[in-house]
Amino acid sequence: MTSAQQKAAAADMLTGARNKGDGGEGLPSDALIQAFWGDVSEGCSPIGCMSLAEAGAMAYLIGRAPYAP
């Protein structure tokens, strides 16, 4: 994935988790998206068999406090 695709995926996953799962509205800040993508990337690196969706869910659930609306 290109950098732009990675950021778009992170924004989509984080927005969906916040809005559908925790009752948020709108888009998270760019800084929050960058932090989330960093957590997803870190989670994916040691476990090569994890899907992007699984890594995103794991990052959100583990780090829910700063990511929730």
mmCIF file as Biopython writes it, N, C-alpha, C and O atoms, coordinates in Angstrom:
data_model
#
loop_
_atom_site.group_PDB
_atom_site.id
_atom_site.type_symbol
_atom_site.label_atom_id
_atom_site.label_alt_id
_atom_site.label_comp_id
_atom_site.label_asym_id
_atom_site.label_entity_id
_atom_site.label_seq_id
_atom_site.pdbx_PDB_ins_code
_atom_site.Cartn_x
_atom_site.Cartn_y
_atom_site.Cartn_z
_atom_site.occupancy
_atom_site.B_iso_or_equiv
_atom_site.auth_seq_id
_atom_site.auth_asym_id
_atom_site.pdbx_PDB_model_num
ATOM 1   N N  . MET A ? 1  ? 0.831   -1.186  0.000  1.0 0.0 1  A 1 
ATOM 2   C CA . MET A ? 1  ? 0.000   0.000   0.000  1.0 0.0 1  A 1 
ATOM 3   C C  . MET A ? 1  ? 0.874   1.247   0.000  1.0 0.0 1  A 1 
ATOM 4   O O  . MET A ? 1  ? 1.942   1.285   0.611  1.0 0.0 1  A 1 
ATOM 5   N N  . THR A ? 2  ? 0.395   2.250   -0.694 1.0 0.0 2  A 1 
ATOM 6   C CA . THR A ? 2  ? 1.100   3.531   -0.660 1.0 0.0 2  A 1 
ATOM 7   C C  . THR A ? 2  ? 0.794   4.231   0.670  1.0 0.0 2  A 1 
ATOM 8   O O  . THR A ? 2  ? -0.113  3.832   1.400  1.0 0.0 2  A 1 
ATOM 9   N N  . SER A ? 3  ? 1.549   5.257   0.961  1.0 0.0 3  A 1 
ATOM 10  C CA . SER A ? 3  ? 1.329   6.019   2.190  1.0 0.0 3  A 1 
ATOM 11  C C  . SER A ? 3  ? -0.082  6.608   2.230  1.0 0.0 3  A 1 
ATOM 12  O O  . SER A ? 3  ? -0.735  6.589   3.273  1.0 0.0 3  A 1 
ATOM 13  N N  . ALA A ? 4  ? -0.544  7.124   1.106  1.0 0.0 4  A 1 
ATOM 14  C CA . ALA A ? 4  ? -1.893  7.700   1.047  1.0 0.0 4  A 1 
ATOM 15  C C  . ALA A ? 4  ? -2.959  6.627   1.276  1.0 0.0 4  A 1 
ATOM 16  O O  . ALA A ? 4  ? -3.961  6.880   1.946  1.0 0.0 4  A 1 
ATOM 17  N N  . GLN A ? 5  ? -2.748  5.442   0.729  1.0 0.0 5  A 1 
ATOM 18  C CA . GLN A ? 5  ? -3.691  4.343   0.930  1.0 0.0 5  A 1 
ATOM 19  C C  . GLN A ? 5  ? -3.700  3.900   2.395  1.0 0.0 5  A 1 
ATOM 20  O O  . GLN A ? 5  ? -4.753  3.587   2.951  1.0 0.0 5  A 1 
ATOM 21  N N  . GLN A ? 6  ? -2.533  3.879   3.003  1.0 0.0 6  A 1 
ATOM 22  C CA . GLN A ? 6  ? -2.440  3.494   4.407  1.0 0.0 6  A 1 
ATOM 23  C C  . GLN A ? 6  ? -3.201  4.486   5.291  1.0 0.0 6  A 1 
ATOM 24  O O  . GLN A ? 6  ? -3.940  4.085   6.191  1.0 0.0 6  A 1 
ATOM 25  N N  . LYS A ? 7  ? -3.018  5.757   5.031  1.0 0.0 7  A 1 
ATOM 26  C CA . LYS A ? 7  ? -3.703  6.777   5.818  1.0 0.0 7  A 1 
ATOM 27  C C  . LYS A ? 7  ? -5.210  6.696   5.600  1.0 0.0 7  A 1 
ATOM 28  O O  . LYS A ? 7  ? -5.980  6.842   6.550  1.0 0.0 7  A 1 
ATOM 29  N N  . ALA A ? 8  ? -5.636  6.465   4.366  1.0 0.0 8  A 1 
ATOM 30  C CA . ALA A ? 8  ? -7.066  6.339   4.077  1.0 0.0 8  A 1 
ATOM 31  C C  . ALA A ? 8  ? -7.660  5.123   4.784  1.0 0.0 8  A 1 
ATOM 32  O O  . ALA A ? 8  ? -8.771  5.192   5.310  1.0 0.0 8  A 1 
ATOM 33  N N  . ALA A ? 9  ? -6.928  4.018   4.798  1.0 0.0 9  A 1 
ATOM 34  C CA . ALA A ? 9  ? -7.406  2.815   5.485  1.0 0.0 9  A 1 
ATOM 35  C C  . ALA A ? 9  ? -7.513  3.064   6.984  1.0 0.0 9  A 1 
ATOM 36  O O  . ALA A ? 9  ? -8.492  2.669   7.616  1.0 0.0 9  A 1 
ATOM 37  N N  . ALA A ? 10 ? -6.514  3.713   7.546  1.0 0.0 10 A 1 
ATOM 38  C CA . ALA A ? 10 ? -6.540  4.020   8.982  1.0 0.0 10 A 1 
ATOM 39  C C  . ALA A ? 10 ? -7.708  4.944   9.312  1.0 0.0 10 A 1 
ATOM 40  O O  . ALA A ? 10 ? -8.406  4.734   10.303 1.0 0.0 10 A 1 
ATOM 41  N N  . ALA A ? 11 ? -7.920  5.956   8.492  1.0 0.0 11 A 1 
ATOM 42  C CA . ALA A ? 11 ? -9.027  6.885   8.721  1.0 0.0 11 A 1 
ATOM 43  C C  . ALA A ? 11 ? -10.364 6.170   8.638  1.0 0.0 11 A 1 
ATOM 44  O O  . ALA A ? 11 ? -11.250 6.416   9.456  1.0 0.0 11 A 1 
ATOM 45  N N  . ASP A ? 12 ? -10.519 5.292   7.665  1.0 0.0 12 A 1 
ATOM 46  C CA . ASP A ? 12 ? -11.760 4.555   7.497  1.0 0.0 12 A 1 
ATOM 47  C C  . ASP A ? 12 ? -12.018 3.629   8.679  1.0 0.0 12 A 1 
ATOM 48  O O  . ASP A ? 12 ? -13.124 3.607   9.220  1.0 0.0 12 A 1 
ATOM 49  N N  . MET A ? 13 ? -11.010 2.867   9.080  1.0 0.0 13 A 1 
ATOM 50  C CA . MET A ? 13 ? -11.185 1.939   10.199 1.0 0.0 13 A 1 
ATOM 51  C C  . MET A ? 13 ? -11.478 2.677   11.499 1.0 0.0 13 A 1 
ATOM 52  O O  . MET A ? 13 ? -12.378 2.292   12.245 1.0 0.0 13 A 1 
ATOM 53  N N  . LEU A ? 14 ? -10.726 3.731   11.769 1.0 0.0 14 A 1 
ATOM 54  C CA . LEU A ? 14 ? -10.906 4.476   13.010 1.0 0.0 14 A 1 
ATOM 55  C C  . LEU A ? 14 ? -12.259 5.183   13.034 1.0 0.0 14 A 1 
ATOM 56  O O  . LEU A ? 14 ? -12.943 5.177   14.058 1.0 0.0 14 A 1 
ATOM 57  N N  . THR A ? 15 ? -12.644 5.784   11.928 1.0 0.0 15 A 1 
ATOM 58  C CA . THR A ? 15 ? -13.934 6.467   11.854 1.0 0.0 15 A 1 
ATOM 59  C C  . THR A ? 15 ? -15.076 5.479   12.071 1.0 0.0 15 A 1 
ATOM 60  O O  . THR A ? 15 ? -16.012 5.756   12.820 1.0 0.0 15 A 1 
ATOM 61  N N  . GLY A ? 16 ? -14.992 4.335   11.417 1.0 0.0 16 A 1 
ATOM 62  C CA . GLY A ? 16 ? -16.036 3.322   11.574 1.0 0.0 16 A 1 
ATOM 63  C C  . GLY A ? 16 ? -16.136 2.814   13.000 1.0 0.0 16 A 1 
ATOM 64  O O  . GLY A ? 16 ? -17.235 2.663   13.534 1.0 0.0 16 A 1 
ATOM 65  N N  . ALA A ? 17 ? -14.999 2.551   13.615 1.0 0.0 17 A 1 
ATOM 66  C CA . ALA A ? 17 ? -15.010 2.050   14.995 1.0 0.0 17 A 1 
ATOM 67  C C  . ALA A ? 17 ? -15.584 3.090   15.948 1.0 0.0 17 A 1 
ATOM 68  O O  . ALA A ? 17 ? -16.382 2.760   16.825 1.0 0.0 17 A 1 
ATOM 69  N N  . ARG A ? 18 ? -15.183 4.332   15.780 1.0 0.0 18 A 1 
ATOM 70  C CA . ARG A ? 18 ? -15.657 5.400   16.669 1.0 0.0 18 A 1 
ATOM 71  C C  . ARG A ? 18 ? -17.150 5.679   16.475 1.0 0.0 18 A 1 
ATOM 72  O O  . ARG A ? 18 ? -17.889 5.831   17.447 1.0 0.0 18 A 1 
ATOM 73  N N  . ASN A ? 19 ? -17.585 5.746   15.222 1.0 0.0 19 A 1 
ATOM 74  C CA . ASN A ? 19 ? -18.952 6.151   14.933 1.0 0.0 19 A 1 
ATOM 75  C C  . ASN A ? 19 ? -19.959 5.014   15.098 1.0 0.0 19 A 1 
ATOM 76  O O  . ASN A ? 19 ? -21.051 5.230   15.622 1.0 0.0 19 A 1 
ATOM 77  N N  . LYS A ? 20 ? -19.610 3.829   14.664 1.0 0.0 20 A 1 
ATOM 78  C CA . LYS A ? 20 ? -20.539 2.702   14.762 1.0 0.0 20 A 1 
ATOM 79  C C  . LYS A ? 20 ? -20.442 2.005   16.105 1.0 0.0 20 A 1 
ATOM 80  O O  . LYS A ? 20 ? -21.458 1.608   16.675 1.0 0.0 20 A 1 
ATOM 81  N N  . GLY A ? 21 ? -19.234 1.853   16.612 1.0 0.0 21 A 1 
ATOM 82  C CA . GLY A ? 21 ? -19.048 1.100   17.843 1.0 0.0 21 A 1 
ATOM 83  C C  . GLY A ? 21 ? -19.221 1.909   19.107 1.0 0.0 21 A 1 
ATOM 84  O O  . GLY A ? 21 ? -19.679 1.380   20.120 1.0 0.0 21 A 1 
ATOM 85  N N  . ASP A ? 22 ? -18.861 3.189   19.070 1.0 0.0 22 A 1 
ATOM 86  C CA . ASP A ? 22 ? -18.878 3.997   20.281 1.0 0.0 22 A 1 
ATOM 87  C C  . ASP A ? 22 ? -19.751 5.234   20.194 1.0 0.0 22 A 1 
ATOM 88  O O  . ASP A ? 22 ? -19.672 6.108   21.058 1.0 0.0 22 A 1 
ATOM 89  N N  . GLY A ? 23 ? -20.580 5.322   19.169 1.0 0.0 23 A 1 
ATOM 90  C CA . GLY A ? 23 ? -21.544 6.419   19.072 1.0 0.0 23 A 1 
ATOM 91  C C  . GLY A ? 23 ? -20.968 7.779   18.720 1.0 0.0 23 A 1 
ATOM 92  O O  . GLY A ? 23 ? -21.599 8.802   18.985 1.0 0.0 23 A 1 
ATOM 93  N N  . GLY A ? 24 ? -19.790 7.811   18.130 1.0 0.0 24 A 1 
ATOM 94  C CA . GLY A ? 24 ? -19.199 9.084   17.737 1.0 0.0 24 A 1 
ATOM 95  C C  . GLY A ? 24 ? -19.838 9.637   16.485 1.0 0.0 24 A 1 
ATOM 96  O O  . GLY A ? 24 ? -20.694 9.001   15.871 1.0 0.0 24 A 1 
ATOM 97  N N  . GLU A ? 25 ? -19.412 10.829  16.115 1.0 0.0 25 A 1 
ATOM 98  C CA . GLU A ? 25 ? -19.897 11.473  14.894 1.0 0.0 25 A 1 
ATOM 99  C C  . GLU A ? 25 ? -18.731 12.157  14.205 1.0 0.0 25 A 1 
ATOM 100 O O  . GLU A ? 25 ? -17.866 12.738  14.859 1.0 0.0 25 A 1 
ATOM 101 N N  . GLY A ? 26 ? -18.712 12.085  12.899 1.0 0.0 26 A 1 
ATOM 102 C CA . GLY A ? 26 ? -17.702 12.800  12.127 1.0 0.0 26 A 1 
ATOM 103 C C  . GLY A ? 26 ? -16.360 12.096  12.073 1.0 0.0 26 A 1 
ATOM 104 O O  . GLY A ? 26 ? -16.223 10.930  12.441 1.0 0.0 26 A 1 
ATOM 105 N N  . LEU A ? 27 ? -15.369 12.852  11.597 1.0 0.0 27 A 1 
ATOM 106 C CA . LEU A ? 27 ? -14.030 12.310  11.386 1.0 0.0 27 A 1 
ATOM 107 C C  . LEU A ? 27 ? -13.114 12.616  12.569 1.0 0.0 27 A 1 
ATOM 108 O O  . LEU A ? 27 ? -13.209 13.681  13.180 1.0 0.0 27 A 1 
ATOM 109 N N  . PRO A ? 28 ? -12.223 11.668  12.888 1.0 0.0 28 A 1 
ATOM 110 C CA . PRO A ? 28 ? -11.214 11.959  13.903 1.0 0.0 28 A 1 
ATOM 111 C C  . PRO A ? 28 ? -10.169 12.921  13.344 1.0 0.0 28 A 1 
ATOM 112 O O  . PRO A ? 28 ? -10.079 13.111  12.131 1.0 0.0 28 A 1 
ATOM 113 N N  . SER A ? 29 ? -9.393  13.518  14.221 1.0 0.0 29 A 1 
ATOM 114 C CA . SER A ? 29 ? -8.351  14.455  13.785 1.0 0.0 29 A 1 
ATOM 115 C C  . SER A ? 29 ? -7.250  13.712  13.023 1.0 0.0 29 A 1 
ATOM 116 O O  . SER A ? 29 ? -7.086  12.501  13.164 1.0 0.0 29 A 1 
ATOM 117 N N  . ASP A ? 30 ? -6.505  14.463  12.218 1.0 0.0 30 A 1 
ATOM 118 C CA . ASP A ? 30 ? -5.374  13.870  11.494 1.0 0.0 30 A 1 
ATOM 119 C C  . ASP A ? 30 ? -4.364  13.269  12.464 1.0 0.0 30 A 1 
ATOM 120 O O  . ASP A ? 30 ? -3.806  12.205  12.195 1.0 0.0 30 A 1 
ATOM 121 N N  . ALA A ? 31 ? -4.124  13.935  13.580 1.0 0.0 31 A 1 
ATOM 122 C CA . ALA A ? 31 ? -3.160  13.427  14.572 1.0 0.0 31 A 1 
ATOM 123 C C  . ALA A ? 31 ? -3.627  12.097  15.151 1.0 0.0 31 A 1 
ATOM 124 O O  . ALA A ? 31 ? -2.815  11.198  15.372 1.0 0.0 31 A 1 
ATOM 125 N N  . LEU A ? 32 ? -4.916  11.967  15.397 1.0 0.0 32 A 1 
ATOM 126 C CA . LEU A ? 32 ? -5.442  10.715  15.938 1.0 0.0 32 A 1 
ATOM 127 C C  . LEU A ? 32 ? -5.358  9.602   14.896 1.0 0.0 32 A 1 
ATOM 128 O O  . LEU A ? 32 ? -5.060  8.455   15.229 1.0 0.0 32 A 1 
ATOM 129 N N  . ILE A ? 33 ? -5.621  9.942   13.641 1.0 0.0 33 A 1 
ATOM 130 C CA . ILE A ? 33 ? -5.498  8.956   12.556 1.0 0.0 33 A 1 
ATOM 131 C C  . ILE A ? 33 ? -4.049  8.484   12.441 1.0 0.0 33 A 1 
ATOM 132 O O  . ILE A ? 33 ? -3.797  7.287   12.305 1.0 0.0 33 A 1 
ATOM 133 N N  . GLN A ? 34 ? -3.103  9.408   12.494 1.0 0.0 34 A 1 
ATOM 134 C CA . GLN A ? 34 ? -1.679  9.046   12.413 1.0 0.0 34 A 1 
ATOM 135 C C  . GLN A ? 34 ? -1.283  8.137   13.580 1.0 0.0 34 A 1 
ATOM 136 O O  . GLN A ? 34 ? -0.563  7.157   13.390 1.0 0.0 34 A 1 
ATOM 137 N N  . ALA A ? 35 ? -1.754  8.463   14.785 1.0 0.0 35 A 1 
ATOM 138 C CA . ALA A ? 35 ? -1.440  7.640   15.955 1.0 0.0 35 A 1 
ATOM 139 C C  . ALA A ? 35 ? -2.039  6.247   15.806 1.0 0.0 35 A 1 
ATOM 140 O O  . ALA A ? 35 ? -1.396  5.248   16.129 1.0 0.0 35 A 1 
ATOM 141 N N  . PHE A ? 36 ? -3.269  6.186   15.317 1.0 0.0 36 A 1 
ATOM 142 C CA . PHE A ? 36 ? -3.931  4.900   15.106 1.0 0.0 36 A 1 
ATOM 143 C C  . PHE A ? 36 ? -3.176  4.074   14.065 1.0 0.0 36 A 1 
ATOM 144 O O  . PHE A ? 36 ? -2.938  2.884   14.270 1.0 0.0 36 A 1 
ATOM 145 N N  . TRP A ? 37 ? -2.803  4.697   12.958 1.0 0.0 37 A 1 
ATOM 146 C CA . TRP A ? 37 ? -2.075  3.963   11.926 1.0 0.0 37 A 1 
ATOM 147 C C  . TRP A ? 37 ? -0.739  3.451   12.472 1.0 0.0 37 A 1 
ATOM 148 O O  . TRP A ? 37 ? -0.316  2.348   12.126 1.0 0.0 37 A 1 
ATOM 149 N N  . GLY A ? 38 ? -0.081  4.226   13.308 1.0 0.0 38 A 1 
ATOM 150 C CA . GLY A ? 38 ? 1.155   3.775   13.933 1.0 0.0 38 A 1 
ATOM 151 C C  . GLY A ? 38 ? 0.929   2.545   14.783 1.0 0.0 38 A 1 
ATOM 152 O O  . GLY A ? 38 ? 1.735   1.615   14.758 1.0 0.0 38 A 1 
ATOM 153 N N  . ASP A ? 39 ? -0.166  2.529   15.541 1.0 0.0 39 A 1 
ATOM 154 C CA . ASP A ? 39 ? -0.483  1.363   16.363 1.0 0.0 39 A 1 
ATOM 155 C C  . ASP A ? 39 ? -0.820  0.146   15.511 1.0 0.0 39 A 1 
ATOM 156 O O  . ASP A ? 39 ? -0.414  -0.971  15.832 1.0 0.0 39 A 1 
ATOM 157 N N  . VAL A ? 40 ? -1.560  0.356   14.428 1.0 0.0 40 A 1 
ATOM 158 C CA . VAL A ? 40 ? -1.893  -0.756  13.528 1.0 0.0 40 A 1 
ATOM 159 C C  . VAL A ? 40 ? -0.621  -1.302  12.886 1.0 0.0 40 A 1 
ATOM 160 O O  . VAL A ? 40 ? -0.434  -2.516  12.817 1.0 0.0 40 A 1 
ATOM 161 N N  . SER A ? 41 ? 0.241   -0.424  12.422 1.0 0.0 41 A 1 
ATOM 162 C CA . SER A ? 41 ? 1.492   -0.858  11.792 1.0 0.0 41 A 1 
ATOM 163 C C  . SER A ? 41 ? 2.370   -1.623  12.769 1.0 0.0 41 A 1 
ATOM 164 O O  . SER A ? 41 ? 2.976   -2.633  12.413 1.0 0.0 41 A 1 
ATOM 165 N N  . GLU A ? 42 ? 2.433   -1.140  13.990 1.0 0.0 42 A 1 
ATOM 166 C CA . GLU A ? 42 ? 3.232   -1.807  15.015 1.0 0.0 42 A 1 
ATOM 167 C C  . GLU A ? 42 ? 2.655   -3.185  15.331 1.0 0.0 42 A 1 
ATOM 168 O O  . GLU A ? 42 ? 3.404   -4.141  15.535 1.0 0.0 42 A 1 
ATOM 169 N N  . GLY A ? 43 ? 1.344   -3.287  15.370 1.0 0.0 43 A 1 
ATOM 170 C CA . GLY A ? 43 ? 0.702   -4.566  15.645 1.0 0.0 43 A 1 
ATOM 171 C C  . GLY A ? 43 ? 0.859   -5.564  14.519 1.0 0.0 43 A 1 
ATOM 172 O O  . GLY A ? 43 ? 0.915   -6.770  14.760 1.0 0.0 43 A 1 
ATOM 173 N N  . CYS A ? 44 ? 0.932   -5.077  13.290 1.0 0.0 44 A 1 
ATOM 174 C CA . CYS A ? 44 ? 1.063   -5.959  12.132 1.0 0.0 44 A 1 
ATOM 175 C C  . CYS A ? 44 ? 2.474   -6.499  11.962 1.0 0.0 44 A 1 
ATOM 176 O O  . CYS A ? 44 ? 2.648   -7.615  11.472 1.0 0.0 44 A 1 
ATOM 177 N N  . SER A ? 45 ? 3.471   -5.741  12.349 1.0 0.0 45 A 1 
ATOM 178 C CA . SER A ? 45 ? 4.842   -6.128  12.030 1.0 0.0 45 A 1 
ATOM 179 C C  . SER A ? 45 ? 5.294   -7.457  12.641 1.0 0.0 45 A 1 
ATOM 180 O O  . SER A ? 45 ? 5.929   -8.238  11.932 1.0 0.0 45 A 1 
ATOM 181 N N  . PRO A ? 46 ? 5.007   -7.764  13.916 1.0 0.0 46 A 1 
ATOM 182 C CA . PRO A ? 46 ? 5.489   -9.044  14.424 1.0 0.0 46 A 1 
ATOM 183 C C  . PRO A ? 46 ? 4.634   -10.228 13.994 1.0 0.0 46 A 1 
ATOM 184 O O  . PRO A ? 46 ? 5.084   -11.372 14.055 1.0 0.0 46 A 1 
ATOM 185 N N  . ILE A ? 47 ? 3.404   -9.963  13.561 1.0 0.0 47 A 1 
ATOM 186 C CA . ILE A ? 47 ? 2.487   -11.048 13.202 1.0 0.0 47 A 1 
ATOM 187 C C  . ILE A ? 47 ? 2.118   -10.883 11.739 1.0 0.0 47 A 1 
ATOM 188 O O  . ILE A ? 47 ? 1.161   -10.180 11.414 1.0 0.0 47 A 1 
ATOM 189 N N  . GLY A ? 48 ? 2.854   -11.513 10.872 1.0 0.0 48 A 1 
ATOM 190 C CA . GLY A ? 48 ? 2.636   -11.345 9.441  1.0 0.0 48 A 1 
ATOM 191 C C  . GLY A ? 48 ? 1.361   -11.973 8.926  1.0 0.0 48 A 1 
ATOM 192 O O  . GLY A ? 48 ? 0.949   -11.680 7.804  1.0 0.0 48 A 1 
ATOM 193 N N  . CYS A ? 49 ? 0.724   -12.825 9.704  1.0 0.0 49 A 1 
ATOM 194 C CA . CYS A ? 49 ? -0.466  -13.525 9.209  1.0 0.0 49 A 1 
ATOM 195 C C  . CYS A ? 49 ? -1.768  -12.825 9.587  1.0 0.0 49 A 1 
ATOM 196 O O  . CYS A ? 49 ? -2.845  -13.320 9.254  1.0 0.0 49 A 1 
ATOM 197 N N  . MET A ? 50 ? -1.695  -11.699 10.268 1.0 0.0 50 A 1 
ATOM 198 C CA . MET A ? 50 ? -2.894  -10.972 10.685 1.0 0.0 50 A 1 
ATOM 199 C C  . MET A ? 50 ? -3.386  -10.084 9.546  1.0 0.0 50 A 1 
ATOM 200 O O  . MET A ? 50 ? -2.590  -9.446  8.857  1.0 0.0 50 A 1 
ATOM 201 N N  . SER A ? 51 ? -4.695  -10.050 9.355  1.0 0.0 51 A 1 
ATOM 202 C CA . SER A ? 51 ? -5.240  -9.170  8.316  1.0 0.0 51 A 1 
ATOM 203 C C  . SER A ? 51 ? -5.237  -7.732  8.803  1.0 0.0 51 A 1 
ATOM 204 O O  . SER A ? 51 ? -5.118  -7.471  10.000 1.0 0.0 51 A 1 
ATOM 205 N N  . LEU A ? 52 ? -5.367  -6.820  7.885  1.0 0.0 52 A 1 
ATOM 206 C CA . LEU A ? 52 ? -5.414  -5.395  8.222  1.0 0.0 52 A 1 
ATOM 207 C C  . LEU A ? 52 ? -6.618  -5.101  9.115  1.0 0.0 52 A 1 
ATOM 208 O O  . LEU A ? 52 ? -6.512  -4.333  10.071 1.0 0.0 52 A 1 
ATOM 209 N N  . ALA A ? 53 ? -7.754  -5.709  8.803  1.0 0.0 53 A 1 
ATOM 210 C CA . ALA A ? 53 ? -8.955  -5.504  9.611  1.0 0.0 53 A 1 
ATOM 211 C C  . ALA A ? 53 ? -8.756  -6.016  11.036 1.0 0.0 53 A 1 
ATOM 212 O O  . ALA A ? 53 ? -9.181  -5.371  11.994 1.0 0.0 53 A 1 
ATOM 213 N N  . GLU A ? 54 ? -8.117  -7.162  11.175 1.0 0.0 54 A 1 
ATOM 214 C CA . GLU A ? 54 ? -7.849  -7.712  12.503 1.0 0.0 54 A 1 
ATOM 215 C C  . GLU A ? 54 ? -6.900  -6.818  13.290 1.0 0.0 54 A 1 
ATOM 216 O O  . GLU A ? 54 ? -7.103  -6.578  14.480 1.0 0.0 54 A 1 
ATOM 217 N N  . ALA A ? 55 ? -5.874  -6.334  12.624 1.0 0.0 55 A 1 
ATOM 218 C CA . ALA A ? 55 ? -4.913  -5.446  13.287 1.0 0.0 55 A 1 
ATOM 219 C C  . ALA A ? 55 ? -5.583  -4.140  13.696 1.0 0.0 55 A 1 
ATOM 220 O O  . ALA A ? 55 ? -5.300  -3.615  14.773 1.0 0.0 55 A 1 
ATOM 221 N N  . GLY A ? 56 ? -6.461  -3.611  12.856 1.0 0.0 56 A 1 
ATOM 222 C CA . GLY A ? 56 ? -7.178  -2.389  13.188 1.0 0.0 56 A 1 
ATOM 223 C C  . GLY A ? 56 ? -8.105  -2.579  14.377 1.0 0.0 56 A 1 
ATOM 224 O O  . GLY A ? 56 ? -8.168  -1.732  15.267 1.0 0.0 56 A 1 
ATOM 225 N N  . ALA A ? 57 ? -8.824  -3.695  14.387 1.0 0.0 57 A 1 
ATOM 226 C CA . ALA A ? 57 ? -9.717  -3.982  15.518 1.0 0.0 57 A 1 
ATOM 227 C C  . ALA A ? 57 ? -8.923  -4.146  16.804 1.0 0.0 57 A 1 
ATOM 228 O O  . ALA A ? 57 ? -9.315  -3.632  17.852 1.0 0.0 57 A 1 
ATOM 229 N N  . MET A ? 58 ? -7.820  -4.853  16.725 1.0 0.0 58 A 1 
ATOM 230 C CA . MET A ? 58 ? -6.981  -5.063  17.900 1.0 0.0 58 A 1 
ATOM 231 C C  . MET A ? 58 ? -6.439  -3.727  18.420 1.0 0.0 58 A 1 
ATOM 232 O O  . MET A ? 58 ? -6.483  -3.466  19.622 1.0 0.0 58 A 1 
ATOM 233 N N  . ALA A ? 59 ? -5.939  -2.898  17.535 1.0 0.0 59 A 1 
ATOM 234 C CA . ALA A ? 59 ? -5.380  -1.606  17.947 1.0 0.0 59 A 1 
ATOM 235 C C  . ALA A ? 59 ? -6.452  -0.731  18.585 1.0 0.0 59 A 1 
ATOM 236 O O  . ALA A ? 59 ? -6.191  -0.057  19.581 1.0 0.0 59 A 1 
ATOM 237 N N  . TYR A ? 60 ? -7.652  -0.738  18.020 1.0 0.0 60 A 1 
ATOM 238 C CA . TYR A ? 60 ? -8.731  0.084   18.571 1.0 0.0 60 A 1 
ATOM 239 C C  . TYR A ? 60 ? -9.163  -0.425  19.940 1.0 0.0 60 A 1 
ATOM 240 O O  . TYR A ? 60 ? -9.316  0.355   20.879 1.0 0.0 60 A 1 
ATOM 241 N N  . LEU A ? 61 ? -9.358  -1.724  20.048 1.0 0.0 61 A 1 
ATOM 242 C CA . LEU A ? 61 ? -9.844  -2.271  21.312 1.0 0.0 61 A 1 
ATOM 243 C C  . LEU A ? 61 ? -8.814  -2.156  22.426 1.0 0.0 61 A 1 
ATOM 244 O O  . LEU A ? 61 ? -9.170  -1.873  23.570 1.0 0.0 61 A 1 
ATOM 245 N N  . ILE A ? 62 ? -7.558  -2.370  22.110 1.0 0.0 62 A 1 
ATOM 246 C CA . ILE A ? 62 ? -6.505  -2.254  23.135 1.0 0.0 62 A 1 
ATOM 247 C C  . ILE A ? 62 ? -6.316  -0.803  23.532 1.0 0.0 62 A 1 
ATOM 248 O O  . ILE A ? 62 ? -6.163  -0.497  24.714 1.0 0.0 62 A 1 
ATOM 249 N N  . GLY A ? 63 ? -6.326  0.095   22.556 1.0 0.0 63 A 1 
ATOM 250 C CA . GLY A ? 63 ? -6.098  1.508   22.835 1.0 0.0 63 A 1 
ATOM 251 C C  . GLY A ? 63 ? -7.364  2.335   22.821 1.0 0.0 63 A 1 
ATOM 252 O O  . GLY A ? 63 ? -7.333  3.501   22.428 1.0 0.0 63 A 1 
ATOM 253 N N  . ARG A ? 64 ? -8.461  1.766   23.237 1.0 0.0 64 A 1 
ATOM 254 C CA . ARG A ? 64 ? -9.765  2.411   23.102 1.0 0.0 64 A 1 
ATOM 255 C C  . ARG A ? 64 ? -9.849  3.785   23.775 1.0 0.0 64 A 1 
ATOM 256 O O  . ARG A ? 64 ? -10.479 4.693   23.232 1.0 0.0 64 A 1 
ATOM 257 N N  . ALA A ? 65 ? -9.243  3.948   24.912 1.0 0.0 65 A 1 
ATOM 258 C CA . ALA A ? 65 ? -9.373  5.211   25.649 1.0 0.0 65 A 1 
ATOM 259 C C  . ALA A ? 65 ? -9.005  6.444   24.806 1.0 0.0 65 A 1 
ATOM 260 O O  . ALA A ? 65 ? -9.793  7.388   24.744 1.0 0.0 65 A 1 
ATOM 261 N N  . PRO A ? 66 ? -7.842  6.461   24.164 1.0 0.0 66 A 1 
ATOM 262 C CA . PRO A ? 66 ? -7.534  7.668   23.381 1.0 0.0 66 A 1 
ATOM 263 C C  . PRO A ? 66 ? -8.278  7.749   22.044 1.0 0.0 66 A 1 
ATOM 264 O O  . PRO A ? 66 ? -8.402  8.833   21.476 1.0 0.0 66 A 1 
ATOM 265 N N  . TYR A ? 67 ? -8.771  6.623   21.541 1.0 0.0 67 A 1 
ATOM 266 C CA . TYR A ? 67 ? -9.408  6.617   20.227 1.0 0.0 67 A 1 
ATOM 267 C C  . TYR A ? 67 ? -10.906 6.829   20.274 1.0 0.0 67 A 1 
ATOM 268 O O  . TYR A ? 67 ? -11.484 7.327   19.308 1.0 0.0 67 A 1 
ATOM 269 N N  . ALA A ? 68 ? -11.546 6.467   21.359 1.0 0.0 68 A 1 
ATOM 270 C CA . ALA A ? 68 ? -13.006 6.599   21.460 1.0 0.0 68 A 1 
ATOM 271 C C  . ALA A ? 68 ? -13.396 8.082   21.442 1.0 0.0 68 A 1 
ATOM 272 O O  . ALA A ? 68 ? -12.619 8.941   21.861 1.0 0.0 68 A 1 
ATOM 273 N N  . PRO A ? 69 ? -14.600 8.370   20.957 1.0 0.0 69 A 1 
ATOM 274 C CA . PRO A ? 69 ? -15.045 9.766   20.899 1.0 0.0 69 A 1 
ATOM 275 C C  . PRO A ? 69 ? -15.235 10.365  22.281 1.0 0.0 69 A 1 
ATOM 276 O O  . PRO A ? 69 ? -15.607 11.532  22.402 1.0 0.0 69 A 1 
#
